[in-house]
């Protein structure tokens, strides 16, 4: 009997994670098929992908592009939808086996919650979903018996280290950080950092938002909060070490003192493929790690005084409630304004901290309160970014 292909919906198929997920599907077309593809604005690439992979449906979130996508796919059987509500409701499709959420920022929360409500397993690349609404998402996942497979390289590493160990208590996890392009720099050296300098990551190729977050260490901060929810940990059980080579992707220390590490060359296709195939591993043509090419692996403490975003993320995690939501929303605006050359690199954590200080704390927010908090934080961050 022929094995049925796993049908994948990729929310955010035109971004860095989405395009690499399609590379995995292309390489294993006997195992997977793209069932749904979505994009916010990049309708040209979305239509190219649809013509190649022939999904059941596509969604372009920006409704202004609907007619162009519809026309480009008029000779195919691909269904075309548009709008934010379409992006959320498409996750209900009965023909979807796994949903890869590769959206950027807060926009991933609603579609992920809807997918979980309809019993869809999630391959999660949108860390902000758990940063903003981790309590809601994990509660709903338990209630609906939905699995969440991490795609971020660090969380995939933890997940891989825990395979076969889920019954054993974890003492702590150690997330590794490359340190980004400004590793070792002091505050005064970062005064005049440009957009172009911040976008040059030494090891990884990512979208602009994630690359800037990596340069400021906010990305690691968001990963710390995500790890709390994925692996049911306290803030005290999560450490961060700077590992410039990006070969050890993260580690788990068990209560007997033993440490497991997951290693490999920095290549996002591996954690994407593992999330899509778990518990199996498929043969791949990805480049192999050679120990002799890396005779020295080094580790250092993160500089929390210079890169304050990581300290702010730990603060938000410890305070809980809607505080991580404030952190995330303010940071999204801060990054936008930095990329627009409207604020400096060092202004970003100042802006985030002020929002965390000023917006009212809610201990156990509802979804509506998360949405309201997000809007409040964005409005305040926007206002602050315009004050010289």
Secondary structure as GFF3:
##gff-version 3
##sequence-region A 1 388
A	DSSP	beta_strand	6	11	.	.	.	ID=ss1
A	DSSP	alpha_helix	16	27	.	.	.	ID=ss2
A	DSSP	beta_strand	32	39	.	.	.	ID=ss3
A	DSSP	alpha_helix	43	53	.	.	.	ID=ss4
A	DSSP	beta_strand	57	60	.	.	.	ID=ss5
A	DSSP	three_ten_helix	63	65	.	.	.	ID=ss6
A	DSSP	alpha_helix	66	72	.	.	.	ID=ss7
A	DSSP	beta_strand	79	82	.	.	.	ID=ss8
A	DSSP	alpha_helix	84	89	.	.	.	ID=ss9
A	DSSP	three_ten_helix	90	92	.	.	.	ID=ss10
A	DSSP	beta_strand	98	101	.	.	.	ID=ss11
A	DSSP	three_ten_helix	105	107	.	.	.	ID=ss12
A	DSSP	alpha_helix	108	117	.	.	.	ID=ss13
A	DSSP	beta_strand	121	124	.	.	.	ID=ss14
A	DSSP	alpha_helix	128	143	.	.	.	ID=ss15
A	DSSP	beta_strand	148	150	.	.	.	ID=ss16
A	DSSP	alpha_helix	153	162	.	.	.	ID=ss17
A	DSSP	beta_strand	170	177	.	.	.	ID=ss18
A	DSSP	three_ten_helix	180	182	.	.	.	ID=ss19
A	DSSP	three_ten_helix	187	190	.	.	.	ID=ss20
A	DSSP	alpha_helix	195	198	.	.	.	ID=ss21
A	DSSP	alpha_helix	208	216	.	.	.	ID=ss22
A	DSSP	alpha_helix	218	231	.	.	.	ID=ss23
A	DSSP	three_ten_helix	235	237	.	.	.	ID=ss24
A	DSSP	beta_strand	238	242	.	.	.	ID=ss25
A	DSSP	beta_strand	248	254	.	.	.	ID=ss26
A	DSSP	beta_strand	259	263	.	.	.	ID=ss27
A	DSSP	alpha_helix	268	277	.	.	.	ID=ss28
A	DSSP	three_ten_helix	291	293	.	.	.	ID=ss29
A	DSSP	beta_strand	300	301	.	.	.	ID=ss30
A	DSSP	alpha_helix	308	319	.	.	.	ID=ss31
A	DSSP	alpha_helix	323	339	.	.	.	ID=ss32
A	DSSP	alpha_helix	347	358	.	.	.	ID=ss33
A	DSSP	alpha_helix	367	385	.	.	.	ID=ss34
###
